[in-house]
């Protein structure tokens, strides 16, 4: 799934402050979600989902591990 397709999910995460699985989202991750929504030139980039907390965010913004739960495992592309 690309960022444009995931806009509803990203907006819900931002509004509710929770991941799709119900985990709370920290301030840093909320800022990254907001950046994902505002970055219109990269709307076709894929999203990534954390295998632990299930946050969905732009693949461009995952550096090393999950910005929300700090899981160091490899993230998976969200389809």
Secondary structure by P-SEA (a helix, b strand, c coil): cccccaaaaaaaaaaaccccccccccaaaaaaaaaaaaccccccbbbbbbcccccccccccccccccccccccbbbbcc
